[in-house]
Amino acid sequence: MGLGFIIGIFGVLFLFHAAYSTIQYRGLLKIMEEEFSGPPMNVLLELLLGFVFCVSAALTVPGNFLSIHPDSEENRIVSLPANLDFMIFNHRAKVLPLEIDMKH
């Protein structure tokens, strides 16, 4: 596990704790018969910190980009004839006219 993955776990834990704190705060307000106007400032700070941790982990954990060119040396396993299941010829474009008259 890398540092980015651990930061992501802490981000998710911060988000879960902020949700639990908000639910607990709303329950306390119901007991005291007060109106809920928003979460406390420490919960908002915790949400912001958890969001920043999760975004930074999402940007660092996935790794390097790979080439998508079919003739690339990096991806000899993927070839076009192996992916014929994803070729779709029956779609909504057949409703459109074939020739479009463009007047200048």
MIDOSE-1310 file (N, C-alpha, C; in nm, 2 decimals, decimal comma, always signed):
residues 104
mglg	+0,08/-0,12/+0,00/+0,00/+0,00/+0,00/+0,09/+0,12/+0,00; +0,06/+0,21/-0,09/+0,13/+0,34/-0,10/+0,08/+0,44/-0,01; +0,15/+0,56/-0,01/+0,10/+0,67/+0,07/-0,03/+0,73/+0,02; -0,05/+0,73/-0,12/-0,17/+0,78/-0,17/-0,29/+0,70/-0,13
fiig	-0,28/+0,57/-0,12/-0,38/+0,48/-0,08/-0,42/+0,50/+0,06; -0,32/+0,52/+0,15/-0,35/+0,54/+0,29/-0,42/+0,68/+0,31; -0,37/+0,78/+0,23/-0,44/+0,91/+0,24/-0,59/+0,90/+0,20; -0,61/+0,82/+0,10/-0,75/+0,79/+0,05/-0,83/+0,73/+0,16
ifgv	-0,78/+0,63/+0,23/-0,85/+0,56/+0,34/-0,88/+0,66/+0,45; -0,78/+0,75/+0,48/-0,81/+0,85/+0,58/-0,92/+0,95/+0,54; -0,92/+0,98/+0,41/-1,02/+1,07/+0,35/-1,16/+1,01/+0,37; -1,17/+0,88/+0,34/-1,30/+0,82/+0,35/-1,35/+0,81/+0,50
lflf	-1,25/+0,78/+0,58/-1,28/+0,78/+0,73/-1,33/+0,91/+0,78; -1,26/+1,02/+0,73/-1,31/+1,16/+0,77/-1,45/+1,18/+0,72; -1,48/+1,14/+0,60/-1,62/+1,16/+0,55/-1,72/+1,08/+0,63; -1,69/+0,96/+0,66/-1,78/+0,88/+0,74/-1,80/+0,94/+0,88
haay	-1,69/+0,99/+0,94/-1,70/+1,05/+1,07/-1,78/+1,18/+1,07; -1,77/+1,26/+0,96/-1,84/+1,38/+0,95/-1,99/+1,35/+0,93; -2,02/+1,24/+0,86/-2,17/+1,21/+0,84/-2,22/+1,16/+0,98; -2,15/+1,08/+1,05/-2,19/+1,03/+1,18/-2,21/+1,15/+1,28
stiq	-2,12/+1,25/+1,27/-2,12/+1,36/+1,36/-2,25/+1,45/+1,33; -2,28/+1,46/+1,20/-2,40/+1,54/+1,16/-2,52/+1,47/+1,21; -2,53/+1,34/+1,19/-2,65/+1,26/+1,24/-2,66/+1,28/+1,39; -2,55/+1,27/+1,46/-2,56/+1,28/+1,61/-2,60/+1,42/+1,65
yrgl	-2,55/+1,52/+1,58/-2,58/+1,66/+1,61/-2,73/+1,69/+1,58; -2,79/+1,63/+1,48/-2,93/+1,65/+1,45/-3,01/+1,58/+1,56; -2,97/+1,46/+1,60/-3,04/+1,40/+1,71/-3,04/+1,48/+1,84; -2,93/+1,54/+1,87/-2,92/+1,63/+1,99/-3,01/+1,75/+1,97
lkim	-3,02/+1,80/+1,85/-3,11/+1,92/+1,83/-3,26/+1,88/+1,84; -3,29/+1,76/+1,80/-3,43/+1,71/+1,82/-3,46/+1,69/+1,96; -3,37/+1,65/+2,04/-3,39/+1,63/+2,19/-3,42/+1,77/+2,25; -3,33/+1,87/+2,21/-3,34/+2,00/+2,27/-3,45/+2,08/+2,20
eeef	-3,52/+2,02/+2,10/-3,63/+2,09/+2,03/-3,59/+2,22/+1,96; -3,47/+2,21/+1,90/-3,42/+2,33/+1,82/-3,42/+2,29/+1,67; -3,42/+2,39/+1,59/-3,42/+2,37/+1,44/-3,28/+2,35/+1,39; -3,27/+2,26/+1,29/-3,14/+2,23/+1,23/-3,11/+2,34/+1,12
sgpp	-3,01/+2,42/+1,13/-2,98/+2,52/+1,03/-2,85/+2,48/+0,95; -2,78/+2,38/+0,99/-2,66/+2,33/+0,93/-2,57/+2,27/+1,02; -2,47/+2,19/+0,97/-2,38/+2,13/+1,06/-2,28/+2,23/+1,12; -2,22/+2,19/+1,23/-2,13/+2,28/+1,30/-2,00/+2,30/+1,21
mnvl	-1,92/+2,40/+1,25/-1,80/+2,43/+1,17/-1,70/+2,32/+1,17; -1,68/+2,25/+1,28/-1,58/+2,14/+1,28/-1,62/+2,03/+1,19; -1,75/+2,01/+1,17/-1,79/+1,90/+1,07/-1,77/+1,95/+0,93; -1,79/+2,08/+0,90/-1,76/+2,13/+0,77/-1,61/+2,13/+0,74
lell	-1,53/+2,16/+0,84/-1,39/+2,15/+0,82/-1,35/+2,00/+0,79; -1,41/+1,91/+0,86/-1,38/+1,77/+0,85/-1,42/+1,72/+0,71; -1,54/+1,77/+0,66/-1,58/+1,73/+0,52/-1,48/+1,79/+0,42; -1,44/+1,91/+0,43/-1,34/+1,97/+0,34/-1,21/+1,89/+0,34
lgfv	-1,16/+1,86/+0,46/-1,04/+1,78/+0,47/-1,05/+1,64/+0,41; -1,16/+1,57/+0,43/-1,19/+1,44/+0,38/-1,20/+1,45/+0,22; -1,26/+1,55/+0,17/-1,28/+1,57/+0,03/-1,14/+1,59/-0,04; -1,06/+1,67/+0,02/-0,92/+1,70/-0,03/-0,84/+1,57/-0,03
fcvs	-0,85/+1,50/+0,08/-0,77/+1,37/+0,09/-0,82/+1,27/-0,02; -0,95/+1,26/-0,04/-1,00/+1,17/-0,14/-0,96/+1,21/-0,28; -0,97/+1,34/-0,31/-0,93/+1,38/-0,44/-0,78/+1,36/-0,47; -0,70/+1,39/-0,37/-0,56/+1,37/-0,39/-0,52/+1,22/-0,41
aalt	-0,59/+1,14/-0,34/-0,57/+0,99/-0,35/-0,62/+0,94/-0,49; -0,73/+1,00/-0,54/-0,78/+0,96/-0,67/-0,69/+1,00/-0,78; -0,62/+1,11/-0,76/-0,53/+1,16/-0,86/-0,39/+1,09/-0,86; -0,35/+1,03/-0,74/-0,22/+0,97/-0,73/-0,22/+0,82/-0,74
vpgn	-0,33/+0,75/-0,69/-0,33/+0,61/-0,68/-0,33/+0,53/-0,81; -0,42/+0,58/-0,91/-0,43/+0,49/-1,03/-0,31/+0,46/-1,11; -0,21/+0,54/-1,11/-0,08/+0,51/-1,18/-0,06/+0,58/-1,31; +0,02/+0,52/-1,40/+0,05/+0,59/-1,52/-0,05/+0,56/-1,63
flsi	-0,06/+0,65/-1,72/-0,15/+0,64/-1,84/-0,08/+0,54/-1,94; -0,16/+0,46/-2,01/-0,11/+0,37/-2,11/-0,16/+0,42/-2,25; -0,09/+0,38/-2,35/-0,12/+0,42/-2,48/-0,25/+0,35/-2,53; -0,33/+0,43/-2,61/-0,45/+0,37/-2,66/-0,44/+0,34/-2,81
hpds	-0,32/+0,36/-2,87/-0,31/+0,34/-3,01/-0,30/+0,18/-3,03; -0,37/+0,13/-3,13/-0,37/-0,01/-3,15/-0,24/-0,07/-3,20; -0,15/+0,01/-3,26/-0,02/-0,04/-3,31/+0,09/-0,01/-3,21; +0,06/+0,03/-3,09/+0,16/+0,06/-2,99/+0,22/-0,07/-2,94
eenr	+0,35/-0,06/-2,90/+0,42/-0,18/-2,85/+0,37/-0,21/-2,70; +0,32/-0,11/-2,63/+0,28/-0,13/-2,49/+0,16/-0,22/-2,48; +0,07/-0,22/-2,57/-0,06/-0,30/-2,56/-0,08/-0,39/-2,67; +0,01/-0,49/-2,68/-0,01/-0,59/-2,79/-0,12/-0,69/-2,76
ivsl	-0,17/-0,70/-2,63/-0,27/-0,80/-2,60/-0,41/-0,75/-2,65; -0,44/-0,62/-2,65/-0,56/-0,57/-2,70/-0,55/-0,55/-2,85; -0,65/-0,61/-2,92/-0,65/-0,59/-3,07/-0,80/-0,57/-3,11; -0,82/-0,51/-3,22/-0,95/-0,48/-3,26/-1,04/-0,60/-3,29
panl	-0,99/-0,71/-3,35/-1,08/-0,82/-3,37/-1,13/-0,89/-3,25; -1,06/-0,88/-3,14/-1,09/-0,94/-3,01/-1,21/-0,86/-2,94; -1,23/-0,74/-2,99/-1,34/-0,65/-2,92/-1,46/-0,63/-3,01; -1,49/-0,73/-3,09/-1,61/-0,71/-3,18/-1,74/-0,70/-3,11
dfmi	-1,75/-0,74/-2,98/-1,87/-0,73/-2,91/-1,91/-0,59/-2,88; -1,82/-0,50/-2,88/-1,85/-0,36/-2,85/-1,88/-0,27/-2,98; -1,88/-0,33/-3,09/-1,91/-0,26/-3,21/-2,06/-0,26/-3,23; -2,12/-0,14/-3,24/-2,26/-0,12/-3,25/-2,29/-0,05/-3,38
fnhr	-2,38/-0,12/-3,46/-2,42/-0,06/-3,59/-2,56/-0,02/-3,59; -2,64/-0,06/-3,49/-2,78/-0,03/-3,48/-2,80/+0,08/-3,38; -2,80/+0,21/-3,42/-2,81/+0,32/-3,33/-2,90/+0,43/-3,39; -2,92/+0,53/-3,32/-3,02/+0,64/-3,35/-2,97/+0,72/-3,47
akvl	-2,85/+0,71/-3,52/-2,81/+0,79/-3,63/-2,87/+0,75/-3,76; -2,93/+0,64/-3,77/-3,00/+0,59/-3,89/-3,12/+0,68/-3,92; -3,18/+0,75/-3,82/-3,29/+0,83/-3,84/-3,25/+0,96/-3,91; -3,13/+1,01/-3,89/-3,08/+1,13/-3,95/-3,07/+1,12/-4,10
plei	-3,10/+1,23/-4,17/-3,08/+1,22/-4,32/-2,94/+1,19/-4,36; -2,92/+1,12/-4,47/-2,79/+1,09/-4,51/-2,71/+1,21/-4,57; -2,79/+1,29/-4,65/-2,72/+1,41/-4,71/-2,78/+1,53/-4,65; -2,70/+1,62/-4,61/-2,74/+1,75/-4,56/-2,71/+1,86/-4,66
dmkh	-2,82/+1,93/-4,70/-2,80/+2,03/-4,80/-2,76/+2,16/-4,73; -2,64/+2,20/-4,75/-2,59/+2,32/-4,69/-2,58/+2,44/-4,79; -2,66/+2,54/-4,77/-2,66/+2,65/-4,86/-2,57/+2,76/-4,81; -2,49/+2,81/-4,90/-2,39/+2,91/-4,87/-2,45/+3,05/-4,88
